[in-house]
Amino acid sequence: MVMELFDVYPLNDITITKGLGSYVWDDNGVQYLDMYGGHAVISIGHCHPHWVSRIEEQLAKIAFYSNSVIIPLQKELAEKLGRLSGKEDFQLFLCNSGAEANENAMKLASFHNGRRKVVAFSKSFHGRTSLAVAVTDNPSIVAPVNETENVIFLPFNDTAALEKCFAEQGAEISSVIIEGIQGVGGINIATESFLQLIRRLCDQHGAVYIADGIQCGYGRSGRFFSHDYAGVNADIYTMAKGMGNGFPVAGILIAPHIRPKHGLLGTTFGGNHLACAAALAVLEVMEEEKLVDMALQRGMYLLNKLKAMEGIQNVRGRGLMIGFDVPEEQKQLRKKLLHDHFVFTGESKPNVIRLLPSLALSRKQADEFLEALGEAVASPVHADTL
């Protein structure tokens, strides 16, 4: 017998062996344009030379020691992250994944106000760990052990439903967790007025506003956090995906009025030396190459071009987090892009294509994608994609 991998994902029959910038290559040497960014993870481009050298230099010194000692890289990361995000008065807790970040955010909120209820929204996705999956609107991935009466699901962007919920249960609500732009849910943008209402209601009732920025944060929307478009601060921001450009690192930014106490949170691997080196490299490149502004400009260019294209519908997004609907007659479009035009894209069931490329995507690469998409929309289905 040979041990097999536990089958958890439907896989494309492609083996990627190399990446550089916005391109990846398979084991046959075929080049692909990566408009998916490994699920919004590749923020500064595959194998950016500064990122590689930062990790290599740290690896030659020390890769890991526990959080029982002072790790100056953590403080360096906190200082730079605070400055670039505009949240300099916030506190940083480092962990390893988006689900872990959201889990810790909701746990910390509950410690802070002693309450149990969490408000989440339709089509939300916050992770697969215990509480993170409980606030995810997908019953098929919620195990019986994860089911809880502490989660209140409300319609996304429904102000009347949110006001009614707080009027009836405000004293029991610990936190509200919301993605500024829903990723897995299909690139659905939280309105500025809805986020402002969350802020007001949380202030009035002593609840904690948790801004899930796992996919829509870290500059992808053209602001550091997509929630920033609303002009209000959340109490806790969660981060992961683009934070390490492929190195597992995540964190939460915590408002100053939420005070720490030993034992509230903890982690073994969070904030280790290599993770901090990778995260610092990302911020250094983002600042040097002005990638947040680049994401905004390139995103506007793509959105305008896509809205003028026939054969796709309901184009929406901010920055380089873009989605559009695929009509039934084009249901093989994502497969055609991959197999016939060598372009990786994302999807949301049942009919949404998601674009989550590197923030360093060039104008030439954007045009390369638009050309491929136009040809794929106009072409018949290739036999290999059926």
Buried (B, 14 or more C-beta within 10 A) or exposed (E): EEEEEEEEEEEEEBEBEEBBBBBBBBEEEEEBBBBBBBEBBBBBBBBBEBBEEBBEEBEEEEEEEEBEEEBEBBEBBBEBBBEBBEBEEBBBBBBBBBBBBBBBBBBBBBBBBEBEBBBBBBBBBBBBBBBBBBBBBBEEEBEEEBEBEBBBBBEBBBBEBBBEBBEEBBEBBBBBBBBBBBBBBBBBBBEBEBBBBBBEBBEEBBBBBBBBBBBBBBBBBBBBBBBBBBEBBBBBBBBBBBBBBBBBBBBBBBBEEBEEEEEBBEBEBBBBBBBBBBBBBBBBBBEEBEBBBBBBBBBBBBBEBBEEEEBBEEBBBBBBBBBBBBEEEBEBBBBBBBBBBBBBBBBBEEBBBBBBBBBBBBEEBBEBBBEBBBEBBEEEBBEEBE
